[in-house]
Amino acid sequence: MRILVQVVQKARVIVNEEVVGQIGRGFLLFVGFTLGDEEQLVEKMAQKVLALRLFPDAKGATNKALDDVQGEILSVSQFTLYGDVSNGRRPSFTKALNGQDALKLFEEFNRTLEKAHGKIATGVFGKAMQVELINDGPFTLLLDSKEIYG
């Protein structure tokens, strides 16, 4: 599982010219799954995201977590996080989990976040989406479950 975390001042997702999810200050999460990912891992990764201290304290040090700043979450499915361009110029997505299984994990990830943090906004799984955001910092991290949990 991979999650691209972007600290944003605001972000929104548009599908067919309609805003389907939007937030103010918080995290924009691009979330992708690979073969072997399972529910237990999804829950651990959700807790990892919520524990990240990416917001500045009074001294400017990144010591505050999302809850500390009443931040919001926009979660967007992103199978292209598993795009492989090691052979040629066109990405291969064979390492991305199939849509049906990825949808189940994405929904569980979002439920876990919502249970621990409160309501979150999402994109629409499997749809073409336009994502608008204003990065804050910019501050962007890539969380890879294989690097974090082995």
C-alpha positions as a LaTeX table, in Angstrom:
\begin{tabular}{lrrr}
\hline
Residue & $x$ (\AA) & $y$ (\AA) & $z$ (\AA) \\
\hline
Met1 & 0.00 & 0.00 & 0.00 \\
Arg2 & 1.20 & 3.45 & $-0.86$ \\
Ile3 & $-0.14$ & 6.76 & 0.32 \\
Leu4 & 1.02 & 10.10 & $-1.03$ \\
Val5 & 0.29 & 12.59 & 1.75 \\
Gln6 & 0.07 & 16.24 & 0.82 \\
Val7 & $-0.44$ & 18.94 & 3.41 \\
Val8 & $-2.92$ & 21.35 & 1.87 \\
Gln9 & $-4.57$ & 24.66 & 2.65 \\
Lys10 & $-7.56$ & 23.34 & 0.69 \\
Ala11 & $-8.37$ & 20.70 & $-1.89$ \\
Arg12 & $-11.30$ & 19.37 & $-3.87$ \\
Val13 & $-12.20$ & 16.58 & $-6.27$ \\
Ile14 & $-14.37$ & 17.11 & $-9.31$ \\
Val15 & $-16.13$ & 14.36 & $-11.30$ \\
Asn16 & $-18.15$ & 15.26 & $-14.39$ \\
Glu17 & $-17.89$ & 18.97 & $-13.51$ \\
Glu18 & $-19.38$ & 18.35 & $-10.03$ \\
Val19 & $-17.48$ & 18.78 & $-6.76$ \\
Val20 & $-17.75$ & 15.42 & $-4.99$ \\
Gly21 & $-15.39$ & 16.08 & $-2.09$ \\
Gln22 & $-13.61$ & 19.08 & $-0.63$ \\
Ile23 & $-11.68$ & 20.11 & 2.46 \\
Gly24 & $-9.98$ & 23.07 & 4.03 \\
Arg25 & $-6.64$ & 22.74 & 5.84 \\
Gly26 & $-5.52$ & 19.16 & 6.22 \\
Phe27 & $-4.29$ & 16.12 & 4.30 \\
Leu28 & $-4.94$ & 15.22 & 0.71 \\
Leu29 & $-4.26$ & 11.48 & 0.50 \\
Phe30 & $-3.65$ & 9.65 & $-2.76$ \\
Val31 & $-4.08$ & 5.97 & $-1.89$ \\
Gly32 & $-2.96$ & 2.94 & $-3.93$ \\
Phe33 & $-2.94$ & $-0.81$ & $-3.28$ \\
Thr34 & $-0.80$ & $-3.68$ & $-4.53$ \\
Leu35 & $-0.93$ & $-7.46$ & $-4.53$ \\
Gly36 & $-0.81$ & $-8.88$ & $-1.02$ \\
Asp37 & $-2.31$ & $-5.84$ & 0.71 \\
Glu38 & $-4.91$ & $-6.81$ & 3.30 \\
Glu39 & $-7.28$ & $-5.24$ & 5.81 \\
Gln40 & $-4.89$ & $-5.42$ & 8.78 \\
Leu41 & $-2.28$ & $-3.42$ & 6.85 \\
Val42 & $-4.88$ & $-0.85$ & 5.80 \\
Glu43 & $-5.78$ & $-0.20$ & 9.43 \\
Lys44 & $-2.11$ & 0.20 & 10.40 \\
Met45 & $-1.51$ & 2.64 & 7.55 \\
Ala46 & $-4.58$ & 4.69 & 8.50 \\
Gln47 & $-3.28$ & 4.97 & 12.07 \\
Lys48 & 0.15 & 5.96 & 10.72 \\
Val49 & $-1.39$ & 8.79 & 8.70 \\
Leu50 & $-3.33$ & 10.08 & 11.69 \\
Ala51 & $-0.21$ & 10.00 & 13.89 \\
Leu52 & 1.95 & 12.02 & 11.48 \\
Arg53 & 3.11 & 15.33 & 12.90 \\
Leu54 & 3.33 & 17.52 & 9.81 \\
Phe55 & 1.91 & 20.81 & 11.06 \\
Pro56 & 4.02 & 23.53 & 12.68 \\
Asp57 & 3.85 & 24.41 & 16.34 \\
Ala58 & 4.35 & 27.96 & 17.69 \\
Lys59 & 8.10 & 27.67 & 17.03 \\
Gly60 & 7.63 & 26.45 & 13.46 \\
Ala61 & 8.69 & 22.85 & 14.17 \\
Thr62 & 6.52 & 20.08 & 12.70 \\
Asn63 & 5.13 & 18.86 & 16.02 \\
Lys64 & 1.38 & 18.90 & 15.46 \\
Ala65 & $-0.80$ & 16.11 & 14.09 \\
Leu66 & $-3.99$ & 16.47 & 12.09 \\
Asp67 & $-6.23$ & 16.37 & 15.18 \\
Asp68 & $-4.11$ & 19.02 & 16.90 \\
Val69 & $-4.99$ & 21.53 & 14.17 \\
Gln70 & $-8.56$ & 20.31 & 13.54 \\
Gly71 & $-7.41$ & 19.31 & 10.07 \\
Glu72 & $-9.56$ & 17.61 & 7.46 \\
Ile73 & $-8.93$ & 14.64 & 5.16 \\
Leu74 & $-9.61$ & 14.16 & 1.46 \\
Ser75 & $-8.90$ & 10.58 & 0.39 \\
Val76 & $-8.54$ & 9.77 & $-3.32$ \\
Ser77 & $-7.95$ & 6.34 & $-4.85$ \\
Gln78 & $-4.83$ & 6.31 & $-7.03$ \\
Phe79 & $-3.79$ & 3.02 & $-8.63$ \\
Thr80 & $-1.11$ & 4.88 & $-10.61$ \\
Leu81 & 1.04 & 4.99 & $-7.46$ \\
Tyr82 & 2.03 & 1.50 & $-8.59$ \\
Gly83 & 2.95 & 2.53 & $-12.12$ \\
Asp84 & 6.23 & 0.97 & $-13.23$ \\
Val85 & 8.32 & 2.75 & $-15.87$ \\
Ser86 & 11.49 & 0.68 & $-15.47$ \\
Asn87 & 11.01 & $-0.80$ & $-18.96$ \\
Gly88 & 10.30 & 1.81 & $-21.58$ \\
Arg89 & 8.28 & 5.01 & $-21.41$ \\
Arg90 & 4.75 & 3.73 & $-20.95$ \\
Pro91 & 3.86 & 2.77 & $-17.38$ \\
Ser92 & 2.81 & $-0.76$ & $-16.52$ \\
Phe93 & 0.25 & $-1.20$ & $-13.77$ \\
Thr94 & 0.62 & $-4.93$ & $-13.19$ \\
Lys95 & 1.66 & $-4.30$ & $-9.57$ \\
Ala96 & $-1.59$ & $-2.44$ & $-8.82$ \\
Leu97 & $-4.30$ & $-4.46$ & $-7.10$ \\
Asn98 & $-7.38$ & $-5.27$ & $-9.20$ \\
Gly99 & $-10.25$ & $-2.81$ & $-8.90$ \\
Gln100 & $-12.69$ & $-4.98$ & $-6.95$ \\
Asp101 & $-10.20$ & $-5.84$ & $-4.21$ \\
Ala102 & $-8.74$ & $-2.34$ & $-4.16$ \\
Leu103 & $-12.22$ & $-0.85$ & $-3.69$ \\
Lys104 & $-12.82$ & $-3.02$ & $-0.61$ \\
Leu105 & $-9.49$ & $-1.95$ & 0.91 \\
Phe106 & $-10.05$ & 1.71 & 0.01 \\
Glu107 & $-13.46$ & 1.66 & 1.69 \\
Glu108 & $-11.97$ & $-0.01$ & 4.79 \\
Phe109 & $-9.14$ & 2.55 & 4.87 \\
Asn110 & $-11.66$ & 5.40 & 4.76 \\
Arg111 & $-13.88$ & 3.77 & 7.42 \\
Thr112 & $-10.85$ & 3.42 & 9.70 \\
Leu113 & $-9.93$ & 7.08 & 9.21 \\
Glu114 & $-13.50$ & 8.18 & 9.79 \\
Lys115 & $-13.88$ & 6.09 & 12.94 \\
Ala116 & $-10.70$ & 7.56 & 14.46 \\
His117 & $-10.84$ & 11.11 & 13.08 \\
Gly118 & $-14.40$ & 11.95 & 12.07 \\
Lys119 & $-15.98$ & 12.60 & 8.70 \\
Ile120 & $-13.67$ & 12.60 & 5.71 \\
Ala121 & $-14.16$ & 13.59 & 2.08 \\
Thr122 & $-13.37$ & 11.25 & $-0.81$ \\
Gly123 & $-13.17$ & 11.10 & $-4.54$ \\
Val124 & $-15.14$ & 8.51 & $-6.51$ \\
Phe125 & $-13.35$ & 5.18 & $-6.87$ \\
Gly126 & $-12.68$ & 4.18 & $-10.48$ \\
Lys127 & $-13.82$ & 7.47 & $-12.01$ \\
Ala128 & $-11.81$ & 10.05 & $-13.91$ \\
Met129 & $-11.28$ & 12.85 & $-11.40$ \\
Gln130 & $-9.82$ & 16.31 & $-11.43$ \\
Val131 & $-8.09$ & 17.22 & $-8.19$ \\
Glu132 & $-7.48$ & 20.84 & $-7.28$ \\
Leu133 & $-5.29$ & 21.74 & $-4.34$ \\
Ile134 & $-3.22$ & 24.39 & $-2.72$ \\
Asn135 & $-0.15$ & 22.77 & $-1.18$ \\
Asp136 & 0.93 & 24.09 & 2.16 \\
Gly137 & 4.70 & 24.27 & 2.38 \\
Pro138 & 4.66 & 22.39 & 0.04 \\
Phe139 & 4.88 & 19.36 & 2.27 \\
Thr140 & 4.53 & 15.96 & 0.58 \\
Leu141 & 5.43 & 12.48 & 1.86 \\
Leu142 & 5.22 & 9.06 & 0.26 \\
Leu143 & 4.32 & 6.31 & 2.71 \\
Asp144 & 5.08 & 2.82 & 1.41 \\
Ser145 & 3.86 & $-0.01$ & 3.64 \\
Lys146 & 6.68 & $-2.30$ & 2.51 \\
Glu147 & 9.25 & 0.26 & 3.72 \\
Ile148 & 7.41 & 1.01 & 6.96 \\
Tyr149 & 6.28 & $-2.49$ & 7.97 \\
Gly150 & 8.55 & $-4.72$ & 5.88 \\
\hline
\end{tabular}
